[in-house]
Amino acid sequence: MPMSFIASEMSSGMIRGLGTVVVFVAFVGLALWVFNSKRNPEFAEARLLPFADEPKPDDATQEPETRSTRP
């Protein structure tokens, strides 16, 4: 079949439907990748990245000066 025949037969609804399928497959693939238990150590390290530039306290057992009074 020539490509011109295939292109002329595809309606805008078919193209939108195929686009929806592609996006859905990408979403499912991304969700499986994110919630894969093999990736847990990588994400555990990434969770701490916002705190990487904070200086570490001299004494790790010392409590911080400010604490929340909420239970």
C-alpha angles and dihedrals in degrees: 000000000000118000092240089063093051092046093049092051095052112092125201088255091057092049091049090048092052090048090053091051091050092050092046092051090049091050093050091046092050092047091051090048094049096046095043109124091219089068095054096100091051092050092044088058092044091052089064096050095096088060096046095098096049115104115249116241118254092233114035092196093058115102118235117261095237120053132172116253092208116108 
